[in-house]
Every structure is written in structure tokens, then in C-alpha cells.
Amino acid sequence: MGPSSVPDLGGLCEASPTPNPSPEGEGREEEAEGKPLPLGGGVGVGPSSAPDLGNLREASAPHASLQGEGKIRTTLAAATRQLATFSHTPRLDAELLMAHALGVPRETLLLSRLDAAVPESFAPLLARRLAQEPIAYITGTRAFWTVELAVGPGVLVPRADSETLLDAAVQHFAKGPPARILDLGTGPGTLLLAALAEWPGATGLGVDQSDVALDYARRNAATLGLADRATFMLGNWADGVIGPFDLILANPPYIGTTEVLPREVAEHEPGAALFAGADGLDDYRTIVPQLAPLLGDGGAAILEIGATQSDPVTELLVEQGFTVTLQKDLGGNPRALVATLQS
């Protein structure tokens, strides 16, 4: 990913949870989990099709009709129109915010609350989203794989495309589960906790350089009942980590420092979790040489990559003696590299 290219946000686009069909069918868009969401240069969006962010008007404050008056059905339609000025899942955004305002699951909103009165708390939530604050920061949670994670300012929002790493791990360990798992750059515990939920007999270590992220990770582990199997450590990638591990997972920063990101990412999510030098490869250059000494027999190291980074990261891995397999996300884009060593 060069400085002049449109950034492949890949797992950095804020993908939404898998939706249920809306009974009224108003303002729907493609929202399936893993579906490419073209925020700026998002998954599956090339330079010629990326939206011109400079021409998007600033969203205005919510209309009076959204502030506690009328039925939810009508308000959702109006909110969807406002959110469509920048969001690629405006209807879903509106539904998630309304469900949060009501304090009910989104499914309950769609099945039984569409003709109810709009709660007064919806308007300020919508105003935050119109300022392009990530949905996950507003609601305070994000669904990922089979777990629900608490998230907020200072941590990278988990994205559906990162589930590609779990898909690859499940395939690799089809004949037997991993016993020990390492998650480098764990953030709020995203990959590690999802993996521990997948394999109840496993234990794991999550490493991150952010105290804020690790605080979220520890709280998430406790909430999910995984605290006795998950350990977290402040550190710089694998420095000081002692193996072996059966599974190593990593979703490092991979955006070039000159790339222009959508406002909701650039203004809210931590730059340290996004940017990795001019070509977006700096952290791979640190991580890859650390992997082989930490990987156990028959194990796999699985790294998330940007859609244009398969070749350069594969080259780094091959130089360290790995055999590499590419895993694509649900949008058909290169998303993960599975690296193994010959026994």
C-alpha cells in the first residue's frame, strides 16, 4: 500500500453486526457481516470507486421530529436519510442507536417496538453519530465472532473482516484444538478472547502497548468468564514473551502514514493502532522475525494484512522459513496470512 493509493481499511472499516431483515424494508442496504463497507478506500473499493469524502456535506443536527416526537418507524426513516450523507449502513446505524436508546436488543426493536414512541435519549445518540463518532463507541459494545466486547475511545473497534483470522485458525486446528494462544496487539482482547471462547480448553496471552486497551481487555475477559484463562501483558509486540504457542494471532497497524482515512476513523480511533510507516509494513518487519522461536510444533501464526500487502508480508515470512497460505475475507479480498513451519 503506497502513499498514493487509496487506503485499504479492510478490518478497519467499522463493519456492523449481522442484521436481521427489517420487517418494513425501508432504506435497507447491504449489511451482512463481512460485506465490504467502502469507507474511504474500504474493502473492495478501488481508487476509481472510492467516495469523494471532500464532497460529503457535514451532517446537520437532528431535526426536531427526531427529538422524542412521533413513532420509531418514522424516526428511523428520517435518521437513515441523515446518516446516509457519510455512513454506508445508515439504516443499520439508526436501528442500533434506537435499540441502545430503548435498552433492548435490535431484534426486539424490529419485531415489536417500531410503533412505540421515540425515547428522548435517541436524539443525543444520533447527534454523536452525525458527528461521525463510531457506533461502537456510542453504544460501548461490539459483537465479534461469538463474543460481545466492551469498547470505547482509545481502542481499535473490532471489525468483521478480522474474523477471517479465526476462520483460518478453525480450519488449521480442525483435527485438534490449540492449547496455548498468543495475541499480539490484542486491543480490547478481540482475537484472544474470541479464540478462547472457541476453544474452551485453551489458555492465552494478549500483549498490547496501550494501558487503555489492556484495561478493556481485562474487563472483557472478566465479563465473558475467561479471566482464569487469559493473561494480559503491557509490551512491544513479542519482546519478552516466552513460548511456545500453538496459535499466534496478530492484527497489527497496516495503514501508511500518508494515507487519508475516513473522518470517523481518523478523528476517533487511536493512530498507534492504525499507522505503520510510509508503506504500512513497519510493524510486520518487527513482528515476523519474532514468530518462529515462539511457535510450537504443528502451530500456526496468522496475521491480518491489508488487501495490497499479501506479497510483501509473504516475502518477509518466507525469509524467516515459513510456508505461507493466503486467506481471503468474505468480500474476496486478501485478509490473512497463515504461516507454518516444517516439523
Steps between C-alpha positions, in 0.01 A plus 500: 500500500679804375445857605316585182257208519155507650537344846361149537333528836404133490439407861522871580166581348245492776300202384167441669358195673304254290156652463157345494281613212298807585130419475408827337784490249564875508838640403676163513850448368745214477594444864609138533795443730824497306341683207745760368413840639660768285595765753757699311711224346322219681491135413443439135509867408760614253616855428246546226202401715592649836260773611621857479511572871574865431157545342306351788315776681523524875198331656271745674356471848201266531171640375243580763292201390777273630494645849247292689202563267321248279538128451823312478425375147482853361797622701721215376422595140589865566818410685602268219481785250726716717753226565518414129709813443806308624408153628479199270262325740275790598188296575694253712669786686161653579362168621798430725476846655125466553538157658767642730273790595222256582732264686386199295663272241466617141288195424246609762489848347424363155245243614297693754599864553470672162171667589609608847585859597856617439703518823647841581847345525505420127565857376833550685617156387419588141680834535817315603476271198438796270830636632640171364582345833519121453183312588697268729626794706145632537345170606814389685498150353590309187402148401792295370503131407293347784576758768385850593783738584497828691679770299551873520736787422861389498444157348465378144143398421485128409400444139326206339782448250734415787287190556682364195788418737270290716360325193854412394589379850193276519601341170859448609402338830215290362662178628578631848474829690791725589604490867682833527421817305687829458330817378741778402335842508195364681318835538185436707584128487334454164676201342616333820162497673322385184752216468466400866123493460546276197732256681390460866811301592748762382684770692652813352707815528405837354767767451442868430694824543191688619393500865157620391456205265619253761252637752219427254649157428509401869145623555379312194671181617327531838159572345531199268611270778842454341720679754640173635622402153616839366812688606584850375837670482614852417771473239642565155379213285676178607787658695544297818235244407587136570359225278413262367149578373284284277324802349633852455254766387584858403310791351772766488467853365531490121396842369767720341564824688408715200169324435182699554242320713127561540420757764338251739823300507756782484338719765403233750705181489859488630761575236745259664265217409465617139824632353823312433747709303484634146418161347297360789749215554712623791336283763517187285876556476513486879253218558596247234856429625355440848256228396705188428659466847154529659310255281452143616507187283200486269401852594399796287564872506212689339544867409242744373611701196373780279361390165814611311753361748492127435818490292731715718392339828523152348854583394588599856359172632671283240833661588445367854438145377120499500263337256220748435137460399270790413152523649246737342219676682131466411538781249763299311785728609836377633467530876715250692823308456535158665866431570624154600839337550609157380531258794 
